[in-house]
Each structure stands twice: as structure tokens, then as C-alpha cells.
């Protein structure tokens, strides 16, 4: 599979970069459409996308470089070549969360309310990003004899990138439906923090690329467990707060 989409003169434009751009455009289009429905200011989705994109890319790249420092130590300028791949989603998630908090403070809006709005677009953008991983032949799976395996890195492997893309498209539909029927700030975020890490944890078992490991789990699984517990904690906290309000009311 050729990772190059096309050339501009002699310069190759990689599929990964094209799909990452599509991911951000899809998320921004979603946020702008949802902002109109929520009667938010014009261009709100684009403003949110800017902060999420800027902080998300920085966080994702820092996480990738930190995990692969031996590869970048000799050629530090390669740190800037994100068009060739090399973004860690959980690093991007934490970076984007930082951007969201900054925007919430600037707009003087409750963080959980804005987080609910923002998180609905994450799986959509993430799905496009994973398709980019598939075309770039990174984040590949372990060898398999299943009929839908794809040939990559000299073996027939699980298309883990497509597994995660399909999972994220499904999660996008679930989150959007849940958000539109929400009854309290923070619940959509809590659902995402429970659902996505659970799916990611399982998919990691069939990843075949080199992974950092800790106590029998790879790094993504360890972070998944932490975020899942945070999601459960947030859900329980919101439920208790609602019960207290009902009792006092």
C-alpha cells in the first residue's frame, strides 16, 4: 500500500496528512452544525476546532516523540514531520482537553457543558484519522488467518485501524443521540470516557506494532483503564448530585 496520496512537484503528500486534515474538517463541520442547533454564536464550531486542533496536535506529537525518543534523538527536525504519521491519540486527547478548558475560561462557560458539546465530534474525527493510519500502514495489527486480514509488514494482519474506525463511527452516532437527549452537564463526557477506553482496551490486544508495556498492559491500555475509571467516577458523581437535588427539591 502506497502511503503517498499525490505529489506537488517533487514533494510527496501523504495519505496520513490528507486524512488528518479530513478528520479536523469533519469535526469542525459537525460542531458548526450542532452549534446552529444549540443556538450558539456563528463560527463557534470553528473556534472550538482551532483550540482543539492546536492543543491536540501538540499533545499527540509530544506523546509520540516521548514514546519514540530514540528515533528522534539523531534527527530532531523530524519531530515536525507530522504529515508522515506519528500522533498518539491519548496525548492528543489530553492536549485537546487543555484547549477546551482554555476556551471555556475565555467564554466563561462551564467546562462540563462545553466538554459535552465538544466530545460529540471526537469519534468522527478520530475515525477519519484511523483510516489515515490504515493507508499509512502504521498502528497495524498482529498476524491473523482470518479472511478479512490485510497484508502489511510482510504478514497477513488484523486491520486494527479499520476496527477502530468502525468503532468510532458507531460511537459518534451513540454520543450524538445521547447528547441531544441529555439531562445534565457532564453525562455525555462521562459516556465517552467509559465507552471509548473500553473499546480501545480490547482492540489493543490485536495490535502488532511495537508497544510500550507496563504491568502486563501496553501504555494505551493503562491509560484506557485510568480514563474508564475517571468516566465511571464522573457518572457516579453526577448521578449522586442529581439524586441530592431531587431529594432537596
C-alpha positions as CSV (number, residue, x, y, z in Angstrom):
1,X,0.0,0.0,0.0
2,X,1.5,3.3,-1.1
3,X,1.4,5.9,1.8
4,X,1.7,8.8,-0.8
5,X,-1.5,10.3,-2.0
6,X,-0.1,12.5,-4.7
7,X,2.8,14.8,-5.4
8,X,3.1,18.6,-5.6
9,X,6.1,18.9,-7.8
10,X,8.7,16.6,-6.2
11,X,7.1,16.9,-2.8
12,X,5.0,13.8,-1.7
13,X,1.7,14.5,0.0
14,X,1.0,11.5,2.3
15,X,-2.4,9.9,2.8
16,X,-2.0,10.3,6.6
17,X,-1.8,14.0,6.4
18,X,-4.7,14.2,4.0
19,X,-6.9,12.1,6.3
20,X,-5.9,14.0,9.4
21,X,-7.0,17.2,7.6
22,X,-10.3,15.5,6.7
23,X,-10.6,14.5,10.4
24,X,-10.4,18.1,11.6
25,X,-12.7,19.3,8.8
26,X,-15.3,16.7,9.6
27,X,-15.2,17.5,13.3
28,X,-15.5,21.3,12.7
29,X,-18.4,20.8,10.2
30,X,-20.1,18.7,12.9
31,X,-19.5,21.3,15.6
32,X,-20.7,24.2,13.4
33,X,-23.9,22.3,12.6
34,X,-24.5,21.4,16.2
35,X,-23.8,24.9,17.3
36,X,-26.5,26.2,15.0
37,X,-28.9,23.7,16.5
38,X,-27.9,24.8,20.0
39,X,-28.2,28.5,19.0
40,X,-24.6,29.2,19.7
41,X,-22.7,32.1,18.0
42,X,-21.8,31.8,14.3
43,X,-18.4,30.3,13.9
44,X,-18.4,28.7,17.3
45,X,-17.5,25.3,15.9
46,X,-14.5,26.7,14.0
47,X,-13.3,28.5,17.1
48,X,-13.6,25.2,19.1
49,X,-11.9,23.3,16.3
50,X,-8.9,25.7,16.3
51,X,-8.2,25.3,20.0
52,X,-8.8,21.5,19.9
53,X,-6.7,21.1,16.8
54,X,-3.8,23.3,18.0
55,X,-3.5,21.8,21.5
56,X,-4.5,18.3,20.3
57,X,-1.7,18.1,17.7
58,X,0.9,19.4,20.1
59,X,-0.2,16.9,22.8
60,X,-0.4,14.0,20.3
61,X,3.1,14.7,18.9
62,X,4.7,15.2,22.3
63,X,3.4,11.8,23.4
64,X,4.6,10.1,20.2
65,X,8.1,11.7,20.4
66,X,8.4,10.8,24.1
67,X,7.5,7.2,23.4
68,X,10.0,7.0,20.4
69,X,12.7,9.4,21.6
70,X,15.5,7.1,20.4
71,X,14.2,7.6,16.8
72,X,14.2,11.4,17.1
73,X,17.3,12.0,19.1
74,X,19.6,11.8,16.0
75,X,17.2,13.8,13.7
76,X,15.3,16.3,15.9
77,X,13.9,18.2,12.8
78,X,11.8,15.0,12.1
79,X,9.7,15.9,15.1
80,X,8.0,18.5,12.9
81,X,7.1,16.0,10.2
82,X,3.6,15.0,11.4
83,X,2.4,14.6,7.8
84,X,4.3,11.2,7.8
85,X,2.4,10.0,10.8
86,X,3.3,9.8,14.5
87,X,0.5,11.1,16.6
88,X,-0.6,9.3,19.8
89,X,-4.4,9.7,20.3
90,X,-4.4,9.8,24.1
91,X,-1.7,12.5,24.0
92,X,-3.9,14.4,21.6
93,X,-7.0,13.9,23.8
94,X,-5.2,15.4,26.8
95,X,-3.9,18.2,24.7
96,X,-7.3,18.9,23.3
97,X,-8.8,18.8,26.8
98,X,-6.4,21.6,27.7
99,X,-7.5,23.6,24.7
100,X,-11.1,23.1,25.7
101,X,-10.5,24.4,29.3
102,X,-8.8,27.5,27.8
103,X,-11.8,28.2,25.6
104,X,-14.3,27.6,28.4
105,X,-12.4,30.1,30.5
106,X,-12.3,32.6,27.7
107,X,-16.0,32.2,27.1
108,X,-16.9,31.9,30.8
109,X,-18.8,28.7,30.2
110,X,-19.0,25.7,32.5
111,X,-16.3,23.3,31.5
112,X,-18.5,20.2,31.6
113,X,-21.1,21.8,29.4
114,X,-18.6,22.7,26.7
115,X,-16.9,19.2,27.1
116,X,-20.3,17.5,26.4
117,X,-20.6,19.6,23.2
118,X,-17.0,19.0,22.1
119,X,-16.8,15.3,22.8
120,X,-19.6,14.5,20.3
121,X,-17.3,15.4,17.4
122,X,-14.2,13.5,18.7
123,X,-15.2,10.0,17.4
124,X,-16.0,11.3,14.0
125,X,-12.6,13.0,13.5
126,X,-10.9,10.0,15.2
127,X,-12.5,7.6,12.7
128,X,-11.0,9.5,9.7
129,X,-7.6,9.6,11.5
130,X,-7.6,5.8,11.9
131,X,-8.4,5.4,8.2
132,X,-5.3,7.6,7.6
133,X,-3.3,5.1,9.8
134,X,-4.5,2.2,7.7
135,X,-3.4,3.9,4.5
136,X,-0.1,4.9,6.1
137,X,0.4,1.3,7.3
138,X,1.0,2.4,10.9
139,X,-0.8,1.2,14.1
140,X,-1.1,-2.2,12.4
141,X,-2.4,-5.4,13.9
142,X,-0.9,-8.8,14.8
143,X,-0.8,-11.7,12.3
144,X,-4.1,-13.4,11.6
145,X,-5.6,-16.1,9.4
146,X,-9.0,-14.5,9.4
147,X,-10.4,-13.9,5.9
148,X,-10.5,-10.1,6.3
149,X,-6.9,-9.8,7.3
150,X,-4.7,-7.4,5.2
151,X,-1.2,-7.9,4.0
152,X,1.1,-5.4,5.9
153,X,4.6,-5.6,7.1
154,X,5.3,-8.9,5.5
155,X,2.3,-10.7,7.0
156,X,-1.4,-11.0,6.9
157,X,-2.6,-8.9,9.9
158,X,-5.7,-7.7,11.7
159,X,-6.8,-4.3,10.2
160,X,-6.9,-2.8,13.7
161,X,-7.0,0.7,12.2
162,X,-10.3,-0.2,10.5
163,X,-11.6,-1.9,13.6
164,X,-11.1,1.3,15.5
165,X,-12.5,3.5,12.7
166,X,-15.7,1.4,12.6
167,X,-16.0,1.6,16.4
168,X,-15.6,5.3,16.4
169,X,-18.2,5.9,13.7
170,X,-20.6,3.8,15.8
171,X,-19.7,5.7,18.9
172,X,-20.2,9.0,17.1
173,X,-23.8,8.1,16.5
174,X,-24.4,6.9,20.0
175,X,-22.9,10.1,21.6
176,X,-24.7,12.5,19.3
177,X,-28.1,10.8,20.1
178,X,-27.3,10.8,23.8
179,X,-26.2,14.5,23.8
180,X,-29.4,15.6,22.1
181,X,-31.4,13.9,24.9
182,X,-29.0,14.9,27.7
183,X,-30.5,15.8,31.1
184,X,-27.3,17.1,32.9
185,X,-24.0,18.6,32.1
186,X,-21.1,16.1,32.0
187,X,-23.0,12.9,31.2
188,X,-22.0,12.9,27.5
189,X,-18.4,13.3,28.5
190,X,-18.8,10.5,31.1
191,X,-20.3,8.2,28.5
192,X,-17.4,8.8,26.1
193,X,-14.8,8.2,28.9
194,X,-16.5,4.9,29.6
195,X,-17.2,3.7,26.1
196,X,-14.1,4.7,24.1
197,X,-11.4,3.4,26.5
198,X,-13.3,0.1,26.8
199,X,-13.3,-0.4,23.0
200,X,-9.7,0.8,22.7
201,X,-8.6,-1.6,25.5
202,X,-9.9,-4.6,23.6
203,X,-8.5,-3.5,20.2
204,X,-5.1,-3.2,21.8
205,X,-5.0,-7.0,22.3
206,X,-4.6,-7.5,18.5
207,X,-2.2,-4.6,17.8
208,X,1.0,-5.9,16.3
209,X,3.3,-2.8,16.2
210,X,5.8,-2.2,19.0
211,X,4.1,-1.0,22.2
212,X,5.4,0.3,25.5
213,X,4.3,-2.1,28.3
214,X,3.7,-1.7,32.0
215,X,2.5,-4.5,34.4
216,X,1.3,-6.7,31.5
217,X,-0.6,-3.9,29.7
218,X,0.6,-1.7,26.9
219,X,0.6,2.1,27.5
220,X,-2.7,2.7,25.7
221,X,-4.4,0.0,27.8
222,X,-3.1,1.5,31.0
223,X,-4.4,5.0,30.0
224,X,-7.7,3.4,28.9
225,X,-8.1,1.9,32.4
226,X,-7.4,5.3,34.0
227,X,-9.9,7.1,31.8
228,X,-12.5,4.4,32.1
229,X,-12.3,4.7,35.9
230,X,-12.5,8.5,35.6
231,X,-15.6,8.2,33.4
232,X,-17.3,5.8,35.9
233,X,-16.4,8.2,38.7
234,X,-17.8,11.2,36.9
235,X,-21.0,9.3,36.0
236,X,-21.5,8.2,39.7
237,X,-20.8,11.8,40.9
238,X,-23.3,13.3,38.5
239,X,-25.9,10.7,39.5
240,X,-25.4,11.4,43.2
241,X,-25.6,15.1,42.6
242,X,-28.9,14.7,40.7
243,X,-30.3,12.4,43.5
244,X,-29.4,15.0,46.1
245,X,-31.1,17.7,44.1
246,X,-34.2,15.6,43.7
247,X,-34.3,15.0,47.5
248,X,-33.7,18.6,48.4
249,X,-36.3,19.7,45.8
